[in-house]
Amino acid sequence: MTSIRSTRNRIAVAIIIITAVVAVLVVRLVDIQVVQADSLNKEAYNTLSMAQTIYSPRGDIVDANGKVLATTVIRYTVTASPVQVADFVPTDPATGKDLAPVTPVEAAAQIGAITGQTGDAVYALLTADKTSGYALIVKDLNLDQYNAIRALDIPWLQYSTDPQRVYPNGSVGGNLVGYMGDSTAAGTTGTTGTGGLEAMENQCLTGTDGLQTYEKGADGVAIPNTLTVDKAPVTGGTVVTTIDSDLQYYSQQVLAQRVTETGAQWGSVVVEEVKTGKLLAVAQYPTADPNNLDATDSKYWGAIAFSDPFEPGSTFKAESAASLIDAGKATPTTQVLTPYRYKSPGGAVVTDSEGHDPAQWTLTGVIQESSNVGISILSAMLTDQQRYDYMKKFHLGENTEVNFLGESEGILRTPQEWDEQTLYNTAFGQGITTTAAQVASMYQTLGNGGVRMPVQLVQGCKAADGTMTQAPSTQGEQVISADAAQQTVNMMQSVVTGGYAASLLKIPGYNVAAKTGTAEVSNGQGAYGGGYLTSVAGVAPAEAPQYVVSVNIMKPVTIEDGSASAPVFQKIMSQVLQKYRVLPSTTPAVNYPTSY
């Protein structure tokens, strides 16, 4: 009896213990599955999930007509998990039914048929290390190839995107567009521009990266079909330039031919719209192709029209003449007895480029004959401060509104820094340095009734919804009177009708106003003798100017005066007038007297 009672007690105790243990387990299970479920799930997910950045496409750079100058293309990389490589059963996307099983050998052949690899080569990559969770199969696939491989429904393949920067027009505008990172190959690396507009407009072009996650197993290998896009990337804005890429191409071709013909060091062309200050072409030779920068000397990777200042020479005489007229000190018919050589009261010596007897020229004749002596004598009627102030009004000695990367402001010293020789030399474009962009702006002012417009290269940053931001100022500034500007333009018509390069400058049907220039270049040791910069700048039609063309050719060998640049001016201005359908002139050219 006692034995039976003892057995019952032991059973009761056992039941109580088992019940207690079960209760504890139940409580713990409830705690894990209910109370802590959310936090534990998150912890498990965070432990097993991997985050990947989805790089946002960089925005485009386009010309004024929307033609793409720089864009981002998405390339795709395919990787595999060799440890998971095995037979699989793909699904028919149309019916959702299983298809015939596919072996790794068959899959490798299918992949190779799309990528251009052999099946054996792909299979070797898949089996090189069967314990690995990663093997690169192929990269730089285009969208069609990527979609074709995805359609194979191979579970042990993984995919990633690789945005690459490309320049569809190559060297056309390459000096302006710039480049990315420090790579010189197509598909440049890096996400930040380091040259040209790529750098200047980086804030507009840069998008917002997205995020995707996938789950991994305990062995660290990605689990197939677990990729989730958590945050979609946002493409950067579009930089809309003022450049006409067709005109840019034409200008580069004409310039390249002439620079080569004359054996020059380099050349530049600037085409600007008179009424707006918009740059329609900023061409140079040599120039760079952002797809292959190594093919060009690095000193030509930028835009020399902004970065390389020079003494402008006789194209600057237009500014000197305009200042005299605006100040009331001269008219186009003002007379000046002009010797070949002139010595100022302070000892400065000025000579003309060719010997001649004392000539009875008007101010118009001085412009037509490009007389250093004549413009120097007349400019002396202005005080030093007046001359300096006019130069500042034309925004010389400062960057243009473009503020291009590496832009130079040139050199414009104050009157207190001028010696007697510099005082006279500045009248004919020596002793001062300007950039090609500054010269074009100066002629834009003369052609626009004396109103200088801010120089424009970029119209703004265009968002995906079409909203335009960062638009530049369009507020003009009256520099000289409308009469002074038009009279100066009228005087320059004499250069085209009767100057030494007239036959190279005329455009049938149009009145053209232009000025040639031949400036001595420093030899690098503080003295002249390093060759010549030859140039032509002008506007058309002269009676109502619409476009500026400015040409500069550095150190030509076969021709050392404005005749080197004149054919480039004539061809490009002709193309501009034709392209933009400018009506021919209906009035005869202004014919001020050139002598008395």
Secondary structure, 3 states (H helix, E strand, C coil): CHHHHHHHHHHHHHHHHHHHHHHHHHHHHHHHHHHCHHHHHHHHHHHHEEEEEECCCCCCEECCCCCEEEEEEEEEEEEECHHHCCCECCECCCCCCECCCECHHHHHHHHHHHHCCCHHHHHHHHHCCCCCCCEEEEEEECHHHHHHHHCCCCCCEEEEEEEEEECCCCCCCHHHHCEECCCCCCCECCCCEEEHHHHHCHHHHCCECEEEEEEECCCCCECCCCCEEEECCECCCEEEECCCHHHHHHHHHHHHHHHHHHCCCEEEEEEEECCCCEEEEEEEECCCCCCCHHHCCHHHCCCHHHHCCECCHHHHHHHHHHHHHHCCCCCCCCEEEECCEEECCCCCEEECCCCCCCEEEEHHHHHHHCCHHHHHHHHCCCCHHHHHHHHHHCCCCCCCCCCCCCCCCCECCCHHHCCHHHHHHHHHCCCCEECHHHHHHHHHHHHCCCEECCCECEEEEECCCCCEECCCCCCCEECCCHHHHHHHHHHHHHHHHHCCCHHHHCCCCCCCEEEEEEEEEECCCCCEEEEEEEEEEEEECCCCCCEEEEEEEECCCCCCCHHHCHHHHHHHHHHHHHHCCCCCCCCCCCCCCCEC
